[in-house]
Amino acid sequence: MTKIEQIRNFSIIAHIDHGKSTIADRLIQVCGGLSDREMKEQVLDSMDIERERGITIKAQTVRLEYKAHDGNEYVLNLMDTPGHVDFGYEVSRSLSACEGSLLVVDASQGVEAQTLANVYQAIDADHEIVPVLNKIDLPAAEPERVKAQIEEVVGLPANDAIAASAKTGEGIYDILEALVTKLPPPEGDSDAPLQALLVDSWYDAYLGVMTLVRVRKGVLKKGMKIRMMATGATHVIERVGVFAPKPIPLDQLGPGEIGFINAGVKRVADAKVGDTITEERRQTDKVLPGFAPSVQVVFCGLFPVDTNDFSGLRDALDKLSLNDASFSYEAETSAALGFGFRCGFLGLLHMEVIRERLTREFNLELISTAPSVVYQMTLTDGKKLDLHNPADMPEVTRLSSIEEPWIKATIMTPDEFLGPVLTLCTERRGEQVDLTYAGNRAMAVYRLPLNEVVFDFYDRLKSITRGYASFDYTLDSYRAGDLVKVSILVNGDLVDALSMIVHRDQAEGKGRAICIRLKDLVPRQMFKVALQAAIGGKVIARETIAALRKDVTAKCYGGDISRKKKLLEKQKEGKKKMRQFGKVEIPQNAFFEALKMGDN
């Protein structure tokens, strides 16, 4: 068991792509966690998708040993956190397990929106913060300007900020010394009853449910009978260990230490994140404050292209939920797409990642419906409903009001792009809360309806600012709005998978856009096909697909005209009948393409 004075627990926080994982790589390398042969880029990112995209999705922990200049051996518990706003809950969990944070800022980019959001989370968690200016080796690096920005925008003293380059290895030893000297050691009494925080849980194919814990008080030993205080379940610890970054078994974990346990838990749901673990015989009287539960923000339907793959999709979602408990799913049926699942995600990136994993890891071909948000409905009889799927919206006569979620967004942009950014926010029904300047960067705070953001807001923001703007948001409140359901009809038949809820002012434009798009996607039939967008019984947009005309008189060479007329009349009758009874098969790719359009 390590002396508590020689333990330092810290997490690395930064905006996306500022170099958190690369700094973690260098620290592991310097402290000898892995040999040069075992080293690879983004060593803590275990998924292929994380490596390809260069993003961290899951917070990872690693224990390092470092001999400082004062001659003492220190144990450093590092937690690498995601930078993207969708995975903010992972950041808050990691911060609660540590006493300090390493704030990484790109020396060429400066402070971004997510930098601010993560710093505020660290301050709320009462952390000591060590600022690091990364990518100092770049020609575009401006350390003095960025230091001034940290002091001005974030409000942290940055005169002793460490200049480093994770790529070249410059300043890595300075970071390690700063961690040892500036961060406080954890507090805790080894003789007190066991009190440990359950930080994360995941499923291992060989060992079952693994649990990451941070011991606050007492000692966690192999063979100990423990109690989960939230669920009341008891388990016997079979294995105790730490990640260095390879799993290393230990006999026990003392106060201040972070490690994993294996206690024969069968389901991830039984190891509730944020729970307090205590000893069965000698229980603690104080339950640790847990974490705010992760809130699903974006919902969409996932349907297999081949209906025989439905059971495969269900098994795949079961297995994924073992490793990522932050998304939800329930079965649903669609007249157009058959059987599938309605899934809830933390944001668009999270949705994309889950879709990608289902395709890669389980070889599934999927169609996803348009992403939508949760609306709160009040019926005329006073009942309240949560609406996840626009197709399930009750009749207008039964509705008293519809409320939609609004977010508070922080956008940081160079001031030359401020005009287009403000225009974009106003187009999306945004309300300006605040506008401040820090040097040549503007920080705009807006309230925006979430359903205006989920489609292509981020892409549009990036393209109008040439990639320089950054965006971060938090859920704000629910507000009543003038919302309507736009239904899409093909040849008079309702296509439920294309239904969407939009603001009345934008309904016509969006309905027309989908009809125009479908006109190119639905194949021509032997009869005219009407594509309509409607609100209730009122059609607001229409496009017509012209009929394919077969030349029935082609085989008539000469002869009497009445023969040709007879054939044409027969064709006319047939078309009438077809229009009446004919079914239009919409190809699967048409759904995908029509829904991909966003607002374009």
GIZI-V746201 format. One record per helix or strand of 2 or more residues. SS is the DSSP state (H for helix, E for strand). FROM is the first residue (numbers start at 1). TO is the last residue. Records with the same first field share a line. If there is no record, write none. Layout:
BEGIN
SS=FROM-TO / FROM-TO
END
This chain:
BEGIN
H=4-6 / 20-30 / 48-53 / 85-96 / 113-124 / 143-154 / 172-182 / 268-270 / 307-323 / 348-362 / 390-392 / 396-398 / 415-427 / 450-453 / 457-464 / 496-498 / 504-521 / 561-581 / 588-596
E=7-13 / 60-67 / 73-80 / 100-106 / 128-134 / 162-163 / 195-204 / 208-217 / 220-221 / 225-228 / 234-236 / 239-243 / 247-250 / 252-253 / 258-262 / 276-279 / 298-304 / 328-334 / 338-345 / 366-368 / 375-379 / 384-387 / 399-414 / 431-438 / 441-449 / 470-480 / 483-490 / 493-494 / 500-503 / 529-535 / 538-545
END
